[in-house]
Amino acid sequence: MRRLDLVRVEETFCIGYAGVGFDSEVTRFANEEVKRLRGPLVYVYAVLHTLATFKPPAMRVVHDAGTFEGRAMFAVVANLPRFGGGMRIAPAALPDDGWLDLVIVRELSRLRLLAVFPKVYRGTHVTHPEIQIFRTRRAEITLDREMTLYGGGEPVATHAAASRSSPR
């Protein structure tokens, strides 16, 4: 039998990931609004649509290695390398190592985000200077406005207060 780590957000558990910001808005749009597309194209379309109006929230992310404060496109804690139609958001994430991979994407212009976006499918986005990845056992995320945090493609929390994620 193989033991797997879990991402916990309040009282909800997820196996793969939990995130808030641009990625959660893309997921919300893909789940609720996109009716005619299927497969990976859903997320490409949802990214382009969401990008037109998205305003990065101010975030405070406390994790084992320190604190991030500032505007960010999104923050994701991942237990698996892939999410959303095959994107390799956290290429080094492992489901059974006792760690979460925290990915923070600082505020980017629309053009820069579009330039980096294709690299996520190969996992080569991690060298971009506005992307930070930390190994951590916990992350507390506080936002300046209400947003829905998604885990495994499903809404798991909606608020602007701290959201906690940790393995097991």
C-alpha positions as CSV (number, residue, x, y, z in Angstrom):
1,M,0.0,0.0,0.0
2,R,1.3,3.5,-0.9
3,R,0.6,6.5,1.4
4,L,-0.2,9.8,-0.3
5,D,0.0,13.3,1.0
6,L,-3.1,15.4,1.0
7,V,-3.7,19.1,0.6
8,R,-6.0,20.4,3.3
9,V,-8.0,23.6,2.9
10,E,-9.9,24.2,6.0
11,E,-11.9,21.0,6.3
12,T,-11.6,19.9,2.7
13,F,-8.9,17.6,1.4
14,C,-7.5,17.5,-2.1
15,I,-5.0,15.1,-3.6
16,G,-3.5,17.2,-6.4
17,Y,-3.5,21.0,-5.8
18,A,-5.3,24.0,-4.4
19,G,-4.9,27.5,-5.8
20,V,-6.4,31.0,-5.8
21,G,-6.1,33.9,-8.2
22,F,-5.9,33.8,-11.9
23,D,-5.9,30.0,-12.0
24,S,-9.0,29.8,-9.9
25,E,-10.8,32.4,-12.0
26,V,-9.8,30.4,-15.1
27,T,-11.1,27.2,-13.5
28,R,-14.4,28.9,-12.5
29,F,-14.9,30.2,-16.0
30,A,-14.0,26.8,-17.6
31,N,-16.4,24.9,-15.3
32,E,-19.4,27.3,-15.4
33,E,-19.3,29.1,-18.7
34,V,-17.5,27.0,-21.4
35,K,-20.1,24.7,-22.9
36,R,-18.9,23.7,-26.4
37,L,-15.2,23.0,-26.0
38,R,-13.7,19.8,-24.4
39,G,-10.2,18.7,-23.3
40,P,-7.2,20.9,-23.0
41,L,-8.7,23.6,-25.3
42,V,-11.1,24.5,-22.6
43,Y,-8.3,25.8,-20.4
44,V,-6.6,27.7,-23.3
45,Y,-9.9,29.4,-24.1
46,A,-10.6,30.1,-20.4
47,V,-7.1,31.6,-20.0
48,L,-7.6,34.0,-22.9
49,H,-11.1,35.0,-21.8
50,T,-10.1,35.5,-18.1
51,L,-7.0,37.4,-19.0
52,A,-9.1,40.2,-20.6
53,T,-10.5,41.4,-17.3
54,F,-8.4,39.9,-14.5
55,K,-6.9,42.2,-11.9
56,P,-4.2,40.5,-9.7
57,P,-5.1,40.5,-6.0
58,A,-2.8,41.6,-3.3
59,M,-1.7,38.5,-1.4
60,R,0.1,37.6,1.7
61,V,1.4,34.0,1.6
62,V,3.1,32.7,4.7
63,H,5.1,29.5,4.2
64,D,7.9,27.6,5.8
65,A,10.6,29.6,4.1
66,G,9.1,33.0,4.8
67,T,6.4,35.4,3.5
68,F,5.4,36.8,0.1
69,E,3.5,40.0,0.1
70,G,2.4,41.8,-3.0
71,R,0.2,41.5,-6.1
72,A,0.3,38.1,-7.6
73,M,-1.4,36.4,-10.5
74,F,-2.0,33.3,-8.3
75,A,-0.6,31.1,-5.6
76,V,-1.0,27.3,-5.9
77,V,0.0,24.5,-3.5
78,A,0.6,21.3,-5.4
79,N,1.1,17.7,-4.5
80,L,1.2,16.6,-8.1
81,P,3.1,18.1,-11.1
82,R,0.1,18.7,-13.3
83,F,-3.2,20.6,-13.3
84,G,-5.8,22.1,-15.6
85,G,-5.6,20.2,-18.9
86,G,-2.1,18.9,-18.5
87,M,-0.2,22.0,-17.4
88,R,3.0,21.1,-15.5
89,I,2.5,23.8,-12.8
90,A,4.8,22.2,-10.3
91,P,7.1,19.9,-12.3
92,A,9.0,18.5,-9.2
93,A,5.9,17.9,-7.0
94,L,5.6,14.4,-5.6
95,P,2.4,12.9,-4.0
96,D,4.2,11.0,-1.3
97,D,7.2,13.0,-0.1
98,G,5.6,14.9,2.8
99,W,6.0,18.3,1.1
100,L,3.8,20.7,-0.9
101,D,5.2,22.7,-3.8
102,L,4.1,26.3,-3.4
103,V,4.0,28.2,-6.8
104,I,3.6,32.0,-6.6
105,V,3.3,33.9,-9.9
106,R,3.9,37.6,-9.2
107,E,1.9,40.2,-11.1
108,L,2.7,40.1,-14.9
109,S,1.4,42.1,-17.8
110,R,-1.0,40.3,-20.0
111,L,1.6,40.1,-22.8
112,R,4.2,38.6,-20.5
113,L,1.7,36.1,-19.1
114,L,0.8,35.1,-22.6
115,A,4.5,34.6,-23.4
116,V,5.1,32.4,-20.4
117,F,1.8,30.4,-20.6
118,P,2.9,27.9,-23.3
119,K,5.9,27.0,-21.2
120,V,3.7,25.7,-18.4
121,Y,2.8,22.7,-20.6
122,R,6.5,21.7,-20.6
123,G,7.2,22.7,-17.1
124,T,9.9,25.2,-18.3
125,H,8.1,28.3,-16.8
126,V,9.9,27.7,-13.5
127,T,12.9,29.7,-14.6
128,H,10.9,32.9,-15.1
129,P,12.0,35.6,-12.7
130,E,8.4,36.4,-11.6
131,I,7.7,32.8,-10.6
132,Q,8.7,31.5,-7.2
133,I,8.5,27.9,-6.1
134,F,9.0,26.8,-2.5
135,R,8.9,23.4,-0.8
136,T,6.8,23.8,2.3
137,R,4.6,21.8,4.7
138,R,2.0,24.6,5.0
139,A,0.9,27.8,3.3
140,E,-1.5,30.5,4.6
141,I,-2.9,32.7,1.9
142,T,-4.6,36.0,2.7
143,L,-6.2,38.1,-0.1
144,D,-7.3,41.7,-0.4
145,R,-10.7,40.6,-1.8
146,E,-13.0,37.7,-1.9
147,M,-12.0,35.0,-4.3
148,T,-12.8,31.3,-4.6
149,L,-10.0,28.8,-3.9
150,Y,-10.1,25.7,-6.2
151,G,-8.7,22.3,-5.3
152,G,-8.7,19.5,-7.9
153,G,-10.9,21.6,-10.2
154,E,-13.6,22.1,-7.6
155,P,-14.4,25.2,-5.4
156,V,-13.2,24.5,-1.9
157,A,-13.3,27.9,-0.1
158,T,-14.5,31.4,-0.8
159,H,-13.2,34.2,1.3
160,A,-10.5,36.8,1.8
161,A,-9.2,35.4,5.1
162,A,-6.3,32.9,5.4
163,S,-6.6,29.5,3.7
164,R,-4.4,26.8,5.1
165,S,-3.0,24.0,3.0
166,S,-0.8,21.2,4.4
167,P,0.1,17.6,3.5
168,R,-1.6,14.7,5.3
